[in-house]
Amino acid sequence: MTSRSSRRHLMIGSGVALGLGLLGGGRVLAAQDDAPSASLGWADDLSDNGKLNVVTTVAPISSIVRNIGGTKINLRGVVPDGTNSHTFEPAPSDAKVLASADVIFVNGLNLELPTLELAEANLKDGAEIVALGDLTITPEEWKFDFSFPEEDGDPNPHLWTNVPFAKRYAEIVTETLSARDPENAAYYEANLAAFSAVLDALDAGIVAAIQSIPEANRKLLTYHDSWAYFAPHVGMTVIGAAQPSDFSEPSPKDVATLIEQIKAAQVPAVFGSEVFASDVLEQIAKESGAVYIDQLRDDDPPGEPNAPEHTYIGMMLKNMDLMVNALGGSTEALAGIEPWDTYAQD
C-alpha cells in the first residue's frame, strides 16, 4: 500500500528555549486575573495593516499560535473546528487566504495534505510554510497503530495531545514570528514564557490526575486514535482504536475483537470522538460492559468560537474531566488552571 504522501517538508530549524517560572506570586495565572468575556480566536481578516498575516490549519495549532502572536498578528484558521482534518478539502476561497499569508503553520506528518498542497500552490514570494510536527519529533519517534498502520507510511500525527509537544510547537512559533517580525520579538518571547508556565502546570496536573486512576484502569480504547503520544508520557496504555486507516467503520470481525479485548482488559470506559460520531463504538461499549463517553476531542475546543474556554488549554482540561473521572480518578490536581488565553494585551 502506498503512502498518502511521499512529500517531506521541513521549513525552519529548532526553536528557542526560555527560562520559565510561575506567574502571579507563585500561582499559575492567565494574563487576566478574572475570566475574560471573550477571546480573539482565529478568524481575523488578513490585511496590510502592518501586522504579520498568519494562517493555521487545525484549532489546537490556531490556539497555540494566538497565544504567542497575541494582538500583534492577523490570524486565520482555514480548517473549521471539529472537522476531519485528515480529509478536509479546502474551498477555492481558501486559496486567496493562503496567498495572503506571510507564514502558514501546519501540523505536517501528512495530516492536512489537501490544505498543504493548496498552500504550496498559492504561496506568495517570501512567505513560508512551517510544519510543526515534523520539527518536533524525528522519524524514529513516529508512532503507528491500527488507525495509522506502518504499511501506509503515515505516522500518527496527533502530537499536540501530549502537552510537552504542544509546548514545543509554541517555541517553534515564537522563533518563526520573532525572525519575521524582530520589532515584536520581545512581545512574542514574553507570551511564550506566560503560555509555557501554564502548559507546564497543565502537564504536571494531567500526569498527577492520571496517576490517581487505579493502575488497572489506565487503559485507553478510543474511536479515533489521537492519544498515541499522550499515553506513554502520562503512564497510560492505548489498547486499541476502532477506526480503520481509511476512516470507515470497523468490520464485524474488528468489532468482535475489540469487544473481547475490552472484556479481557476489564476496561471501564471507552471513548468516542466529537468529530467521528459512531454507533459502532457505542455498540462495542454496550456489549463489552464498558461505559461509553462520546465527547473526547482532539481538535475541537469547547464552547463557541471566541468563547474564553475555546482554546487548546480548555480542550485538554475538558478531555481530562471526561477521561479521568470515567476511569475512576480525580482531576483535583488540575484545579485552578484556567482555560483562557495568556497573551499580553496591548
C-alpha positions as a LaTeX table, in Angstrom:
\begin{tabular}{lrrr}
\hline
Residue & $x$ (\AA) & $y$ (\AA) & $z$ (\AA) \\
\hline
Met1 & 0.00 & 0.00 & 0.00 \\
Thr2 & 1.33 & 3.42 & $-0.86$ \\
Ser3 & 1.67 & 6.36 & 1.47 \\
Arg4 & $-0.90$ & 9.15 & 1.38 \\
Ser5 & 2.07 & 11.34 & 0.57 \\
Ser6 & 5.74 & 10.84 & $-0.12$ \\
Arg7 & 6.45 & 14.54 & 0.30 \\
Arg8 & 8.58 & 15.72 & 3.23 \\
His9 & 8.55 & 19.34 & 4.28 \\
Leu10 & 10.78 & 20.85 & 6.95 \\
Met11 & 10.89 & 24.60 & 6.78 \\
Ile12 & 12.82 & 26.04 & 9.75 \\
Gly13 & 15.21 & 24.98 & 12.48 \\
Ser14 & 14.85 & 24.39 & 16.19 \\
Gly15 & 13.01 & 26.80 & 18.46 \\
Val16 & 14.18 & 28.94 & 21.33 \\
Ala17 & 14.23 & 27.80 & 24.93 \\
Leu18 & 13.37 & 30.40 & 27.52 \\
Gly19 & 13.61 & 30.41 & 31.29 \\
Leu20 & 10.13 & 29.82 & 32.70 \\
Gly21 & 8.53 & 30.49 & 36.03 \\
Leu22 & 5.30 & 30.79 & 37.90 \\
Leu23 & 3.29 & 33.91 & 37.49 \\
Gly24 & 1.31 & 35.97 & 39.95 \\
Gly25 & 3.14 & 35.34 & 43.22 \\
Gly26 & 3.51 & 31.59 & 42.95 \\
Arg27 & 0.27 & 30.69 & 41.19 \\
Val28 & $-0.05$ & 29.92 & 37.51 \\
Leu29 & $-2.30$ & 32.57 & 36.05 \\
Ala30 & $-3.56$ & 33.62 & 32.68 \\
Ala31 & $-2.89$ & 37.15 & 31.53 \\
Gln32 & $-6.06$ & 38.28 & 33.29 \\
Asp33 & $-6.84$ & 37.71 & 36.98 \\
Asp34 & $-10.55$ & 37.46 & 36.14 \\
Ala35 & $-12.16$ & 35.39 & 33.44 \\
Pro36 & $-12.37$ & 37.31 & 30.17 \\
Ser37 & $-15.69$ & 37.56 & 28.41 \\
Ala38 & $-14.24$ & 36.53 & 25.03 \\
Ser39 & $-11.06$ & 35.61 & 23.19 \\
Leu40 & $-9.65$ & 36.83 & 19.89 \\
Gly41 & $-9.95$ & 33.40 & 18.29 \\
Trp42 & $-8.55$ & 32.79 & 14.81 \\
Ala43 & $-10.97$ & 34.30 & 12.30 \\
Asp44 & $-9.18$ & 37.59 & 11.57 \\
Asp45 & $-9.31$ & 39.19 & 8.17 \\
Leu46 & $-5.87$ & 39.18 & 6.60 \\
Ser47 & $-4.86$ & 42.68 & 5.60 \\
Asp48 & $-1.98$ & 45.09 & 5.06 \\
Asn49 & $-2.42$ & 46.75 & 8.46 \\
Gly50 & 1.25 & 46.29 & 9.32 \\
Lys51 & 0.81 & 43.05 & 11.24 \\
Leu52 & 2.02 & 39.64 & 10.11 \\
Asn53 & $-0.64$ & 37.70 & 8.25 \\
Val54 & $-0.62$ & 34.19 & 9.71 \\
Val55 & $-2.66$ & 31.19 & 8.55 \\
Thr56 & $-3.12$ & 27.97 & 10.51 \\
Thr57 & $-4.91$ & 24.68 & 9.98 \\
Val58 & $-6.46$ & 22.80 & 12.94 \\
Ala59 & $-7.86$ & 24.57 & 16.01 \\
Pro60 & $-5.24$ & 23.43 & 18.56 \\
Ile61 & $-2.48$ & 24.90 & 16.38 \\
Ser62 & $-4.53$ & 28.05 & 15.86 \\
Ser63 & $-4.92$ & 28.44 & 19.62 \\
Ile64 & $-1.21$ & 27.92 & 20.27 \\
Val65 & $-0.31$ & 30.49 & 17.61 \\
Arg66 & $-2.76$ & 33.02 & 19.06 \\
Asn67 & $-1.17$ & 32.64 & 22.50 \\
Ile68 & 2.22 & 33.56 & 21.03 \\
Gly69 & 1.20 & 36.12 & 18.40 \\
Gly70 & $-1.47$ & 37.71 & 20.57 \\
Thr71 & $-2.57$ & 41.10 & 19.29 \\
Lys72 & 0.46 & 41.57 & 17.01 \\
Ile73 & $-0.71$ & 39.25 & 14.22 \\
Asn74 & $-3.69$ & 38.75 & 11.95 \\
Leu75 & $-4.63$ & 35.07 & 12.41 \\
Arg76 & $-6.91$ & 32.93 & 10.24 \\
Gly77 & $-7.55$ & 29.22 & 10.71 \\
Val78 & $-8.68$ & 27.53 & 7.48 \\
Val79 & $-9.80$ & 24.13 & 8.82 \\
Pro80 & $-13.17$ & 24.57 & 10.56 \\
Asp81 & $-13.21$ & 23.47 & 14.19 \\
Gly82 & $-14.40$ & 19.90 & 14.67 \\
Thr83 & $-13.77$ & 18.94 & 11.04 \\
Asn84 & $-11.98$ & 15.76 & 9.95 \\
Ser85 & $-8.67$ & 17.43 & 9.12 \\
His86 & $-7.33$ & 14.23 & 7.53 \\
Thr87 & $-9.80$ & 14.50 & 4.65 \\
Phe88 & $-10.76$ & 18.20 & 4.74 \\
Glu89 & $-10.82$ & 19.72 & 1.27 \\
Pro90 & $-10.25$ & 23.50 & 1.34 \\
Ala91 & $-12.65$ & 25.66 & $-0.65$ \\
Pro92 & $-11.45$ & 27.69 & $-3.65$ \\
Ser93 & $-11.87$ & 30.80 & $-1.49$ \\
Asp94 & $-9.22$ & 29.44 & 0.86 \\
Ala95 & $-6.65$ & 29.87 & $-1.90$ \\
Lys96 & $-6.98$ & 33.65 & $-1.55$ \\
Val97 & $-6.48$ & 33.40 & 2.22 \\
Leu98 & $-3.41$ & 31.21 & 1.82 \\
Ala99 & $-1.99$ & 33.53 & $-0.85$ \\
Ser100 & $-2.21$ & 36.43 & 1.62 \\
Ala101 & $-0.20$ & 34.70 & 4.34 \\
Asp102 & 3.30 & 35.64 & 5.42 \\
Val103 & 3.51 & 32.43 & 7.46 \\
Ile104 & 1.43 & 29.27 & 7.26 \\
Phe105 & 1.63 & 26.92 & 10.24 \\
Val106 & 0.57 & 23.32 & 9.54 \\
Asn107 & 0.89 & 20.23 & 11.68 \\
Gly108 & 2.60 & 18.21 & 8.97 \\
Leu109 & 3.21 & 14.47 & 9.36 \\
Asn110 & 0.81 & 14.10 & 6.42 \\
Leu111 & $-2.20$ & 15.33 & 8.42 \\
Glu112 & $-3.67$ & 18.08 & 6.24 \\
Leu113 & $-2.39$ & 17.20 & 2.78 \\
Pro114 & $-5.08$ & 18.87 & 0.60 \\
Thr115 & $-4.62$ & 22.13 & 2.52 \\
Leu116 & $-0.85$ & 21.85 & 2.30 \\
Glu117 & $-0.99$ & 21.28 & $-1.45$ \\
Leu118 & $-3.20$ & 24.35 & $-1.91$ \\
Ala119 & $-0.86$ & 26.38 & 0.30 \\
Glu120 & 2.18 & 25.35 & $-1.71$ \\
Ala121 & 0.43 & 26.23 & $-4.96$ \\
Asn122 & $-0.52$ & 29.70 & $-3.73$ \\
Leu123 & 2.45 & 30.64 & $-1.54$ \\
Lys124 & 3.43 & 34.24 & $-2.18$ \\
Asp125 & 7.05 & 35.30 & $-2.61$ \\
Gly126 & 8.87 & 35.49 & 0.69 \\
Ala127 & 6.24 & 33.55 & 2.63 \\
Glu128 & 6.93 & 30.22 & 4.33 \\
Ile129 & 5.15 & 27.06 & 5.43 \\
Val130 & 6.19 & 25.70 & 8.83 \\
Ala131 & 5.39 & 22.05 & 9.58 \\
Leu132 & 5.35 & 21.96 & 13.38 \\
Gly133 & 5.06 & 18.21 & 13.82 \\
Asp134 & 7.96 & 17.44 & 11.51 \\
Leu135 & 10.12 & 19.85 & 13.51 \\
Thr136 & 9.08 & 18.40 & 16.88 \\
Ile137 & 9.85 & 14.70 & 16.51 \\
Thr138 & 12.15 & 12.62 & 14.34 \\
Pro139 & 11.05 & 9.69 & 12.17 \\
Glu140 & 12.46 & 7.39 & 14.85 \\
Glu141 & 9.83 & 8.78 & 17.23 \\
Trp142 & 6.87 & 8.30 & 14.89 \\
Lys143 & 4.09 & 6.08 & 16.20 \\
Phe144 & 2.00 & 3.73 & 14.09 \\
Asp145 & $-1.17$ & 1.91 & 15.16 \\
Phe146 & $-4.48$ & 0.49 & 13.93 \\
Ser147 & $-5.70$ & 3.85 & 12.63 \\
Phe148 & $-2.26$ & 4.72 & 11.24 \\
Pro149 & $-0.62$ & 1.44 & 10.15 \\
Glu150 & 3.06 & 1.49 & 9.30 \\
Glu151 & 2.47 & $-0.11$ & 5.91 \\
Asp152 & 0.59 & 3.03 & 4.84 \\
Gly153 & 3.66 & 5.12 & 5.60 \\
Asp154 & 1.83 & 7.87 & 7.51 \\
Pro155 & 2.58 & 8.22 & 11.24 \\
Asn156 & 0.01 & 9.16 & 13.82 \\
Pro157 & 0.08 & 12.98 & 13.55 \\
His158 & $-1.66$ & 13.92 & 16.83 \\
Leu159 & 1.33 & 15.26 & 18.71 \\
Trp160 & $-0.48$ & 18.14 & 20.39 \\
Thr161 & $-2.47$ & 15.98 & 22.84 \\
Asn162 & 0.89 & 15.44 & 24.54 \\
Val163 & 1.39 & 18.78 & 26.30 \\
Pro164 & 5.22 & 18.89 & 26.05 \\
Phe165 & 4.88 & 18.61 & 22.28 \\
Ala166 & 2.34 & 21.45 & 22.28 \\
Lys167 & 4.91 & 23.49 & 24.20 \\
Arg168 & 7.48 & 22.66 & 21.54 \\
Tyr169 & 5.03 & 23.88 & 18.90 \\
Ala170 & 4.80 & 27.18 & 20.83 \\
Glu171 & 8.59 & 27.51 & 20.88 \\
Ile172 & 8.81 & 26.99 & 17.12 \\
Val173 & 6.03 & 29.53 & 16.57 \\
Thr174 & 7.90 & 32.03 & 18.76 \\
Glu175 & 11.12 & 31.63 & 16.81 \\
Thr176 & 9.31 & 31.95 & 13.49 \\
Leu177 & 7.33 & 35.07 & 14.39 \\
Ser178 & 10.38 & 36.69 & 16.03 \\
Ala179 & 12.52 & 36.10 & 12.95 \\
Arg180 & 9.92 & 37.64 & 10.63 \\
Asp181 & 8.94 & 40.48 & 12.99 \\
Pro182 & 12.01 & 41.36 & 15.10 \\
Glu183 & 10.40 & 44.58 & 16.33 \\
Asn184 & 7.91 & 42.49 & 18.33 \\
Ala185 & 10.27 & 39.64 & 19.28 \\
Ala186 & 10.29 & 40.60 & 22.97 \\
Tyr187 & 6.48 & 40.52 & 22.96 \\
Tyr188 & 6.39 & 37.04 & 21.42 \\
Glu189 & 9.02 & 35.73 & 23.83 \\
Ala190 & 7.15 & 37.16 & 26.83 \\
Asn191 & 3.98 & 35.46 & 25.57 \\
Leu192 & 5.88 & 32.19 & 25.26 \\
Ala193 & 7.04 & 32.46 & 28.87 \\
Ala194 & 3.49 & 33.10 & 30.11 \\
Phe195 & 1.97 & 30.34 & 27.97 \\
Ser196 & 4.70 & 27.85 & 28.84 \\
Ala197 & 4.16 & 28.39 & 32.56 \\
Val198 & 0.52 & 27.40 & 32.18 \\
Leu199 & 1.42 & 24.46 & 29.91 \\
Asp200 & 3.92 & 23.21 & 32.49 \\
Ala201 & 1.25 & 23.40 & 35.20 \\
Leu202 & $-1.25$ & 21.69 & 32.88 \\
Asp203 & 1.20 & 18.90 & 32.12 \\
Ala204 & 2.04 & 18.30 & 35.77 \\
Gly205 & $-1.65$ & 18.36 & 36.67 \\
Ile206 & $-2.54$ & 15.88 & 33.93 \\
Val207 & 0.21 & 13.46 & 35.00 \\
Ala208 & $-0.96$ & 13.67 & 38.63 \\
Ala209 & $-4.61$ & 13.20 & 37.61 \\
Ile210 & $-3.76$ & 10.15 & 35.52 \\
Gln211 & $-1.79$ & 8.68 & 38.40 \\
Ser212 & $-4.92$ & 8.99 & 40.55 \\
Ile213 & $-6.66$ & 6.47 & 38.27 \\
Pro214 & $-6.40$ & 2.91 & 39.59 \\
Glu215 & $-3.46$ & 1.35 & 37.78 \\
Ala216 & $-5.62$ & $-1.39$ & 36.25 \\
Asn217 & $-7.82$ & 1.27 & 34.64 \\
Arg218 & $-5.08$ & 3.33 & 32.97 \\
Lys219 & $-6.04$ & 1.98 & 29.56 \\
Leu220 & $-7.45$ & 3.85 & 26.57 \\
Leu221 & $-9.66$ & 2.49 & 23.87 \\
Thr222 & $-10.87$ & 5.23 & 21.55 \\
Tyr223 & $-12.63$ & 5.52 & 18.22 \\
His224 & $-10.07$ & 7.79 & 16.54 \\
Asp225 & $-6.55$ & 7.28 & 17.88 \\
Ser226 & $-5.40$ & 10.74 & 18.92 \\
Trp227 & $-3.58$ & 9.67 & 22.07 \\
Ala228 & $-0.57$ & 7.68 & 20.91 \\
Tyr229 & 1.95 & 10.30 & 22.12 \\
Phe230 & $-0.06$ & 11.35 & 25.18 \\
Ala231 & $-0.43$ & 7.90 & 26.73 \\
Pro232 & 3.20 & 6.84 & 27.29 \\
His233 & 4.07 & 10.30 & 28.64 \\
Val234 & 1.41 & 10.18 & 31.36 \\
Gly235 & 1.59 & 6.48 & 32.18 \\
Met236 & $-1.33$ & 5.08 & 30.21 \\
Thr237 & $-1.62$ & 2.37 & 27.58 \\
Val238 & $-3.60$ & 2.67 & 24.36 \\
Ile239 & $-5.04$ & $-0.81$ & 23.96 \\
Gly240 & $-6.82$ & $-0.10$ & 20.71 \\
Ala241 & $-8.73$ & 2.19 & 18.37 \\
Ala242 & $-11.88$ & 1.31 & 16.48 \\
Gln243 & $-11.46$ & 3.43 & 13.36 \\
Pro244 & $-9.57$ & 1.86 & 10.40 \\
Ser245 & $-6.96$ & 3.84 & 8.50 \\
Asp246 & $-9.39$ & 4.72 & 5.69 \\
Phe247 & $-11.70$ & 6.42 & 8.25 \\
Ser248 & $-14.50$ & 3.92 & 7.60 \\
Glu249 & $-16.37$ & 1.95 & 10.27 \\
Pro250 & $-14.62$ & $-1.15$ & 11.67 \\
Ser251 & $-15.55$ & $-4.53$ & 10.20 \\
Pro252 & $-17.69$ & $-7.03$ & 12.15 \\
Lys253 & $-14.51$ & $-9.02$ & 12.82 \\
Asp254 & $-12.78$ & $-5.92$ & 14.19 \\
Val255 & $-15.81$ & $-5.18$ & 16.38 \\
Ala256 & $-15.80$ & $-8.70$ & 17.83 \\
Thr257 & $-12.08$ & $-8.47$ & 18.52 \\
Leu258 & $-12.47$ & $-5.13$ & 20.30 \\
Ile259 & $-15.32$ & $-6.44$ & 22.45 \\
Glu260 & $-13.23$ & $-9.39$ & 23.58 \\
Gln261 & $-10.23$ & $-7.12$ & 24.13 \\
Ile262 & $-12.23$ & $-4.79$ & 26.39 \\
Lys263 & $-13.65$ & $-7.67$ & 28.36 \\
Ala264 & $-10.22$ & $-9.24$ & 28.84 \\
Ala265 & $-8.62$ & $-5.95$ & 29.87 \\
Gln266 & $-11.63$ & $-5.01$ & 32.05 \\
Val267 & $-11.64$ & $-1.50$ & 30.66 \\
Pro268 & $-14.29$ & 0.56 & 32.49 \\
Ala269 & $-14.89$ & 3.13 & 29.74 \\
Val270 & $-14.35$ & 3.59 & 26.01 \\
Phe271 & $-14.13$ & 6.97 & 24.33 \\
Gly272 & $-15.74$ & 8.27 & 21.18 \\
Ser273 & $-14.92$ & 11.44 & 19.30 \\
Glu274 & $-16.69$ & 14.75 & 18.83 \\
Val275 & $-15.66$ & 14.64 & 15.16 \\
Phe276 & $-16.29$ & 10.98 & 14.34 \\
Ala277 & $-19.76$ & 10.06 & 15.61 \\
Ser278 & $-20.02$ & 6.27 & 15.71 \\
Asp279 & $-22.88$ & 3.98 & 16.66 \\
Val280 & $-20.43$ & 1.10 & 16.37 \\
Leu281 & $-18.33$ & 2.21 & 19.33 \\
Glu282 & $-21.50$ & 2.63 & 21.39 \\
Gln283 & $-22.41$ & $-0.94$ & 20.44 \\
Ile284 & $-18.92$ & $-2.13$ & 21.41 \\
Ala285 & $-19.24$ & $-0.46$ & 24.80 \\
Lys286 & $-22.69$ & $-1.90$ & 25.44 \\
Glu287 & $-21.70$ & $-5.46$ & 24.54 \\
Ser288 & $-18.45$ & $-5.31$ & 26.50 \\
Gly289 & $-19.98$ & $-3.78$ & 29.62 \\
Ala290 & $-17.98$ & $-0.55$ & 29.41 \\
Val291 & $-19.30$ & 2.99 & 29.79 \\
Tyr292 & $-19.40$ & 4.93 & 26.52 \\
Ile293 & $-18.08$ & 8.52 & 26.60 \\
Asp294 & $-18.66$ & 10.22 & 23.24 \\
Gln295 & $-17.25$ & 13.72 & 23.76 \\
Leu296 & $-13.47$ & 13.22 & 23.75 \\
Arg297 & $-11.96$ & 15.80 & 21.43 \\
Asp298 & $-8.60$ & 16.26 & 19.75 \\
Asp299 & $-9.22$ & 19.31 & 17.55 \\
Asp300 & $-12.47$ & 20.97 & 18.66 \\
Pro301 & $-12.09$ & 23.19 & 21.74 \\
Pro302 & $-15.18$ & 23.50 & 23.96 \\
Gly303 & $-17.54$ & 26.43 & 23.76 \\
Glu304 & $-18.43$ & 28.67 & 20.86 \\
Pro305 & $-15.73$ & 30.35 & 18.74 \\
Asn306 & $-14.34$ & 33.34 & 20.65 \\
Ala307 & $-15.59$ & 31.97 & 23.99 \\
Pro308 & $-12.83$ & 32.25 & 26.62 \\
Glu309 & $-12.72$ & 28.46 & 27.06 \\
His310 & $-12.45$ & 27.82 & 23.30 \\
Thr311 & $-8.70$ & 27.22 & 23.49 \\
Tyr312 & $-6.14$ & 24.43 & 23.40 \\
Ile313 & $-5.88$ & 24.52 & 27.21 \\
Gly314 & $-9.67$ & 24.46 & 27.51 \\
Met315 & $-9.80$ & 21.42 & 25.23 \\
Met316 & $-7.26$ & 19.48 & 27.29 \\
Leu317 & $-8.98$ & 20.36 & 30.58 \\
Lys318 & $-12.30$ & 19.16 & 29.14 \\
Asn319 & $-10.70$ & 15.93 & 27.94 \\
Met320 & $-9.20$ & 15.22 & 31.34 \\
Asp321 & $-12.53$ & 15.89 & 33.05 \\
Leu322 & $-14.10$ & 13.25 & 30.80 \\
Met323 & $-11.27$ & 10.74 & 30.74 \\
Val324 & $-10.01$ & 10.75 & 34.31 \\
Asn325 & $-13.40$ & 10.65 & 36.00 \\
Ala326 & $-14.68$ & 7.87 & 33.72 \\
Leu327 & $-11.66$ & 5.72 & 34.57 \\
Gly328 & $-12.03$ & 6.21 & 38.33 \\
Gly329 & $-9.57$ & 9.01 & 39.03 \\
Ser330 & $-9.73$ & 12.61 & 40.22 \\
Thr331 & $-8.97$ & 15.88 & 38.45 \\
Glu332 & $-8.22$ & 17.71 & 41.70 \\
Ala333 & $-4.63$ & 18.26 & 40.54 \\
Leu334 & $-5.96$ & 20.42 & 37.69 \\
Ala335 & $-7.96$ & 22.75 & 39.93 \\
Gly336 & $-7.03$ & 26.39 & 39.44 \\
Ile337 & $-5.72$ & 26.03 & 35.89 \\
Glu338 & $-7.79$ & 28.35 & 33.76 \\
Pro339 & $-8.60$ & 27.66 & 30.10 \\
Trp340 & $-8.30$ & 31.12 & 28.67 \\
Asp341 & $-5.55$ & 32.70 & 26.60 \\
Thr342 & $-2.40$ & 34.10 & 28.20 \\
Tyr343 & $-1.05$ & 36.57 & 25.61 \\
Ala344 & $-0.32$ & 40.13 & 26.73 \\
Gln345 & $-2.91$ & 42.73 & 25.84 \\
Asp346 & $-1.90$ & 45.99 & 24.18 \\
\hline
\end{tabular}
